[in-house]
Amino acid sequence: MSDFDDSFQIMPWHVIIGSFVVAMLLDFMPFPFDVFFWLPELTALTLLYWSMHCPQRVGLGVAFIVGLLADVGTAASLGLHALSYTVMVFFILNRHRQIMLYGHVMQIFVILAALLCNQAVLVVARLFLNHQIITWQSFIAPFVGALIWPLLSQLLLVITRSYRNRR
């Protein structure tokens, strides 16, 4: 069974919610300031994975709710991550079948584009809301996130397949 065939079997909610809880807990951990810019948003990467592999369950509504939870967890302006995650998932959902057929190298570029779009929406929204100018360092995390995408994707795929094999 290929990754493409796997994407159309419905996953139970508790597996999806569990992966989001783990990703958010890792995102909300306090890290030193100099390491902070290198850390990718695992919540965004998990959202990208589920929106590509299980689009019938994880769509724009889930992206909005997860974004609101990320706003509350990071004490950001309410709706900031919700907007950026919704825009990011919208672009992925438009081409998710095509993206699923790409190899890992091409998926890295697609994920990089999605994460850069996410970061650009956050930067523009912060500029208009708080008049906060963001430095170039805030664009390091999408590159790191794109580089760890194959590892995270394979890890979540192994968890998904092991759950399906147990049933």
C-alpha positions as a Markdown table, in Angstrom:
| # | Residue | x | y | z |
|---|---|---|---|---|
| 1 | Met | 0.0 | 0.0 | 0.0 |
| 2 | Ser | 1.4 | 3.4 | -1.0 |
| 3 | Asp | 1.3 | 6.7 | 0.9 |
| 4 | Phe | -1.4 | 7.8 | -1.6 |
| 5 | Asp | -3.6 | 4.8 | -0.8 |
| 6 | Asp | -3.1 | 5.4 | 2.9 |
| 7 | Ser | -4.4 | 9.0 | 2.7 |
| 8 | Phe | -7.9 | 8.0 | 2.0 |
| 9 | Gln | -8.6 | 5.8 | 5.0 |
| 10 | Ile | -10.1 | 7.7 | 7.8 |
| 11 | Met | -8.1 | 8.1 | 11.0 |
| 12 | Pro | -9.9 | 8.2 | 14.4 |
| 13 | Trp | -9.9 | 11.6 | 16.1 |
| 14 | His | -8.0 | 10.5 | 19.1 |
| 15 | Val | -4.9 | 9.7 | 17.0 |
| 16 | Ile | -5.1 | 13.1 | 15.3 |
| 17 | Ile | -5.7 | 15.0 | 18.5 |
| 18 | Gly | -2.9 | 13.1 | 20.3 |
| 19 | Ser | -0.4 | 14.1 | 17.7 |
| 20 | Phe | -1.5 | 17.8 | 18.0 |
| 21 | Val | -1.2 | 17.7 | 21.8 |
| 22 | Val | 2.3 | 16.3 | 21.6 |
| 23 | Ala | 3.3 | 18.9 | 18.9 |
| 24 | Met | 1.8 | 21.8 | 20.9 |
| 25 | Leu | 3.5 | 20.7 | 24.1 |
| 26 | Leu | 6.8 | 20.6 | 22.3 |
| 27 | Asp | 6.1 | 24.0 | 20.8 |
| 28 | Phe | 5.1 | 25.6 | 24.1 |
| 29 | Met | 8.3 | 24.4 | 25.9 |
| 30 | Pro | 10.5 | 27.4 | 27.0 |
| 31 | Phe | 13.8 | 27.5 | 25.2 |
| 32 | Pro | 16.7 | 30.0 | 25.4 |
| 33 | Phe | 16.3 | 33.0 | 23.1 |
| 34 | Asp | 19.2 | 32.2 | 20.8 |
| 35 | Val | 17.8 | 28.7 | 20.1 |
| 36 | Phe | 14.3 | 30.0 | 19.7 |
| 37 | Phe | 14.7 | 31.2 | 16.1 |
| 38 | Trp | 16.0 | 27.8 | 14.9 |
| 39 | Leu | 13.0 | 25.8 | 16.2 |
| 40 | Pro | 10.3 | 25.0 | 13.6 |
| 41 | Glu | 6.7 | 25.1 | 14.5 |
| 42 | Leu | 5.9 | 21.4 | 15.1 |
| 43 | Thr | 2.2 | 22.3 | 15.3 |
| 44 | Ala | 2.3 | 23.7 | 11.8 |
| 45 | Leu | 4.2 | 20.7 | 10.5 |
| 46 | Thr | 1.7 | 18.3 | 12.1 |
| 47 | Leu | -1.2 | 20.3 | 10.6 |
| 48 | Leu | 0.4 | 20.1 | 7.2 |
| 49 | Tyr | 0.8 | 16.3 | 7.6 |
| 50 | Trp | -2.8 | 15.7 | 8.6 |
| 51 | Ser | -4.2 | 18.0 | 6.0 |
| 52 | Met | -2.3 | 16.1 | 3.3 |
| 53 | His | -2.8 | 12.6 | 4.6 |
| 54 | Cys | -6.3 | 13.0 | 6.0 |
| 55 | Pro | -8.0 | 15.9 | 4.3 |
| 56 | Gln | -11.5 | 14.6 | 5.1 |
| 57 | Arg | -10.8 | 15.1 | 8.8 |
| 58 | Val | -8.3 | 18.0 | 9.0 |
| 59 | Gly | -9.2 | 21.0 | 6.9 |
| 60 | Leu | -9.7 | 24.7 | 7.3 |
| 61 | Gly | -11.9 | 24.4 | 10.4 |
| 62 | Val | -9.3 | 22.3 | 12.3 |
| 63 | Ala | -6.6 | 24.7 | 11.1 |
| 64 | Phe | -8.5 | 27.6 | 12.6 |
| 65 | Ile | -9.1 | 25.9 | 15.9 |
| 66 | Val | -5.5 | 24.7 | 16.2 |
| 67 | Gly | -4.4 | 28.2 | 15.4 |
| 68 | Leu | -6.6 | 29.6 | 18.2 |
| 69 | Leu | -5.1 | 27.1 | 20.6 |
| 70 | Ala | -1.6 | 28.1 | 19.5 |
| 71 | Asp | -2.5 | 31.8 | 20.0 |
| 72 | Val | -3.7 | 31.0 | 23.5 |
| 73 | Gly | -0.6 | 28.9 | 24.3 |
| 74 | Thr | 1.9 | 31.4 | 23.0 |
| 75 | Ala | 0.0 | 34.5 | 24.3 |
| 76 | Ala | -0.1 | 35.9 | 20.8 |
| 77 | Ser | -2.9 | 38.2 | 19.6 |
| 78 | Leu | -6.0 | 36.1 | 19.3 |
| 79 | Gly | -6.5 | 35.0 | 15.7 |
| 80 | Leu | -2.9 | 35.5 | 14.5 |
| 81 | His | -1.9 | 31.8 | 14.2 |
| 82 | Ala | -5.5 | 31.0 | 13.3 |
| 83 | Leu | -5.2 | 33.2 | 10.2 |
| 84 | Ser | -1.8 | 32.0 | 9.2 |
| 85 | Tyr | -2.6 | 28.3 | 9.7 |
| 86 | Thr | -5.8 | 28.6 | 7.7 |
| 87 | Val | -4.0 | 30.3 | 4.8 |
| 88 | Met | -1.3 | 27.7 | 4.9 |
| 89 | Val | -3.7 | 24.7 | 4.9 |
| 90 | Phe | -5.9 | 26.3 | 2.2 |
| 91 | Phe | -2.9 | 26.2 | -0.3 |
| 92 | Ile | -2.0 | 22.7 | 0.7 |
| 93 | Leu | -5.6 | 21.4 | 0.4 |
| 94 | Asn | -5.9 | 22.8 | -3.1 |
| 95 | Arg | -3.1 | 20.4 | -4.3 |
| 96 | His | -2.9 | 17.7 | -1.7 |
| 97 | Arg | -3.4 | 14.8 | -4.1 |
| 98 | Gln | -0.6 | 16.1 | -6.3 |
| 99 | Ile | 1.7 | 16.8 | -3.3 |
| 100 | Met | 1.2 | 13.2 | -2.1 |
| 101 | Leu | 2.6 | 11.9 | -5.3 |
| 102 | Tyr | 5.8 | 13.9 | -5.0 |
| 103 | Gly | 9.0 | 12.4 | -3.7 |
| 104 | His | 10.6 | 13.6 | -0.5 |
| 105 | Val | 12.8 | 16.2 | -2.1 |
| 106 | Met | 9.9 | 17.9 | -3.9 |
| 107 | Gln | 7.7 | 17.7 | -0.8 |
| 108 | Ile | 10.5 | 19.6 | 1.1 |
| 109 | Phe | 10.1 | 22.5 | -1.3 |
| 110 | Val | 6.3 | 22.4 | -1.0 |
| 111 | Ile | 6.5 | 22.4 | 2.8 |
| 112 | Leu | 9.1 | 25.1 | 2.7 |
| 113 | Ala | 6.7 | 27.3 | 0.6 |
| 114 | Ala | 3.8 | 26.6 | 3.0 |
| 115 | Leu | 5.9 | 27.4 | 6.1 |
| 116 | Leu | 7.3 | 30.6 | 4.5 |
| 117 | Cys | 3.7 | 31.6 | 3.6 |
| 118 | Asn | 2.7 | 30.9 | 7.2 |
| 119 | Gln | 5.6 | 33.0 | 8.5 |
| 120 | Ala | 4.9 | 35.8 | 6.0 |
| 121 | Val | 1.3 | 36.1 | 7.1 |
| 122 | Leu | 2.5 | 36.2 | 10.8 |
| 123 | Val | 5.1 | 38.9 | 10.0 |
| 124 | Val | 2.6 | 41.1 | 8.1 |
| 125 | Ala | -0.1 | 40.6 | 10.8 |
| 126 | Arg | 2.3 | 41.5 | 13.6 |
| 127 | Leu | 3.5 | 44.5 | 11.6 |
| 128 | Phe | -0.1 | 45.8 | 11.3 |
| 129 | Leu | -1.3 | 44.8 | 14.8 |
| 130 | Asn | 1.7 | 45.6 | 17.0 |
| 131 | His | 3.9 | 47.7 | 14.7 |
| 132 | Gln | 6.5 | 45.0 | 15.4 |
| 133 | Ile | 9.2 | 44.7 | 12.9 |
| 134 | Ile | 10.5 | 41.2 | 12.6 |
| 135 | Thr | 14.1 | 40.4 | 11.7 |
| 136 | Trp | 15.4 | 38.0 | 9.1 |
| 137 | Gln | 16.0 | 35.5 | 11.9 |
| 138 | Ser | 12.3 | 34.6 | 12.0 |
| 139 | Phe | 12.6 | 33.1 | 8.6 |
| 140 | Ile | 15.2 | 30.5 | 9.7 |
| 141 | Ala | 12.6 | 28.2 | 11.3 |
| 142 | Pro | 10.7 | 27.4 | 8.1 |
| 143 | Phe | 13.9 | 26.2 | 6.5 |
| 144 | Val | 14.6 | 23.9 | 9.5 |
| 145 | Gly | 11.0 | 22.7 | 9.5 |
| 146 | Ala | 11.3 | 21.8 | 5.8 |
| 147 | Leu | 14.5 | 19.9 | 6.4 |
| 148 | Ile | 12.9 | 17.8 | 9.2 |
| 149 | Trp | 9.7 | 17.2 | 7.2 |
| 150 | Pro | 10.8 | 13.8 | 5.8 |
| 151 | Leu | 11.7 | 12.6 | 9.3 |
| 152 | Leu | 8.4 | 13.9 | 10.9 |
| 153 | Ser | 6.3 | 12.6 | 8.0 |
| 154 | Gln | 7.8 | 9.2 | 8.2 |
| 155 | Leu | 7.4 | 9.1 | 12.0 |
| 156 | Leu | 3.7 | 10.0 | 11.8 |
| 157 | Leu | 3.3 | 7.6 | 8.9 |
| 158 | Val | 4.7 | 4.7 | 11.0 |
| 159 | Ile | 2.4 | 5.7 | 13.9 |
| 160 | Thr | -0.5 | 5.8 | 11.5 |
| 161 | Arg | 0.3 | 2.4 | 10.0 |
| 162 | Ser | 0.9 | 0.7 | 13.3 |
| 163 | Tyr | -2.5 | 1.9 | 14.5 |
| 164 | Arg | -4.2 | 0.6 | 11.4 |
| 165 | Asn | -2.4 | -2.7 | 11.6 |
| 166 | Arg | -3.5 | -3.2 | 15.3 |
| 167 | Arg | -7.2 | -2.7 | 14.3 |
